[in-house]
Amino acid sequence: MANVKIRGGDWGNTGIAEYFSFGEGSIKLPVPGTFTQKEDLSLKGAQLMPATEEAVKKLGGAAAFGLAGAALLGPVGLLAGVLLGGNKKRNTGILLFPDGRKALLEMDSKMWVKMVGNTL
């Protein structure tokens, strides 16, 4: 199970969806107007279309790489570590279900590849 952020669509901006990659894959989306109920939807026949892909720099990762670089190579290593560390890609996609409903989802690049594989 992995978490995917819901950014819009028929479910609104309701927070976190749960993605399961067993078999054909399925996703649990929160039922609007409830706090605990989730709707389990199969990805069979669904389409995932890319909306954006952006590079994100995580402060913790950049700091960790900077400290490691400083320990190994001094000030030059610190600068190189901060510049090279903490890079991550975030993908946003539109998931279209066969019944016509849609959701705007945000996930990391590894999750994107898994979801695309389950919608083919």
C-alpha positions in Angstrom: 0.0 0.0 0.0 1.2 3.5 -0.8 -0.3 6.9 -0.3 -1.2 9.2 -3.1 -2.4 12.8 -2.6 -5.8 13.8 -4.1 -5.7 17.3 -5.4 -9.1 17.6 -7.1 -11.7 16.0 -9.4 -14.9 14.3 -8.4 -13.5 13.6 -4.9 -12.4 17.2 -4.3 -9.2 18.0 -2.5 -9.9 15.3 0.2 -6.3 14.3 1.2 -4.8 10.9 0.8 -5.8 7.9 -1.3 -4.4 4.4 -0.8 -3.0 2.6 -3.8 -2.7 -1.2 -3.9 -0.7 -2.8 -6.7 -1.8 -6.4 -6.3 -3.1 -7.9 -9.5 -4.6 -5.3 -11.7 -4.2 -2.6 -9.0 -6.9 -0.7 -7.1 -7.1 2.7 -5.4 -9.2 3.6 -2.3 -10.5 7.1 -2.5 -12.3 8.9 0.4 -16.1 9.2 0.1 -16.9 12.9 0.1 -18.6 14.1 3.2 -17.3 11.3 5.4 -14.2 11.0 7.5 -13.6 7.3 7.6 -15.3 5.7 4.6 -13.3 4.9 1.5 -14.4 3.7 -1.9 -12.3 0.9 -3.4 -12.0 1.3 -7.2 -10.2 -1.0 -9.7 -7.8 0.5 -12.1 -8.9 -1.9 -14.8 -10.0 0.1 -17.8 -8.9 3.4 -16.1 -6.7 5.9 -17.9 -3.9 7.9 -16.2 -2.9 11.0 -18.1 0.1 13.2 -17.1 -0.6 16.7 -16.0 2.8 17.9 -14.6 6.1 16.6 -13.6 8.2 18.8 -11.3 11.5 18.6 -9.6 11.3 19.1 -5.8 14.3 19.7 -3.5 13.8 18.3 -0.1 15.6 20.3 2.6 16.4 17.3 4.8 18.0 15.4 1.9 20.0 18.4 0.8 21.3 19.0 4.3 22.2 15.4 4.7 24.1 15.3 1.5 25.8 18.6 2.4 27.0 17.2 5.7 28.3 14.1 4.1 30.1 16.1 1.4 31.6 18.4 4.0 32.9 15.4 6.0 34.5 13.9 3.0 35.7 16.9 1.0 35.4 20.0 3.2 33.8 23.2 2.0 33.7 22.1 -1.7 32.0 18.9 -0.7 29.5 20.8 1.4 28.5 23.0 -1.6 28.4 20.0 -3.9 26.3 17.9 -1.5 23.7 20.7 -1.0 23.4 21.2 -4.7 23.1 17.5 -5.6 21.2 16.2 -2.6 17.5 16.1 -1.9 16.3 16.1 -5.5 13.0 14.3 -6.0 10.4 14.2 -8.8 6.7 14.7 -8.2 4.1 13.7 -10.8 0.6 15.0 -11.1 -1.9 13.0 -13.2 -5.5 12.8 -14.1 -7.1 9.4 -13.4 -10.1 8.8 -15.6 -12.4 5.9 -14.5 -14.6 3.9 -17.0 -17.7 5.3 -15.3 -16.7 8.9 -16.2 -15.5 10.0 -12.8 -12.0 11.6 -12.5 -9.4 12.4 -9.9 -6.3 14.7 -9.9 -3.6 12.8 -8.1 -0.1 13.7 -7.0 2.6 11.0 -6.4 6.3 10.4 -6.6 7.9 9.1 -9.8 8.1 5.5 -8.5 4.4 5.4 -7.8 3.7 7.0 -11.1 5.4 4.1 -13.0 3.4 1.5 -10.9 0.1 3.2 -11.6 0.8 3.6 -15.3 1.7 -0.1 -15.5 -1.6 -1.0 -13.8 -3.7 1.1 -16.1 -2.3 -0.3 -19.4 
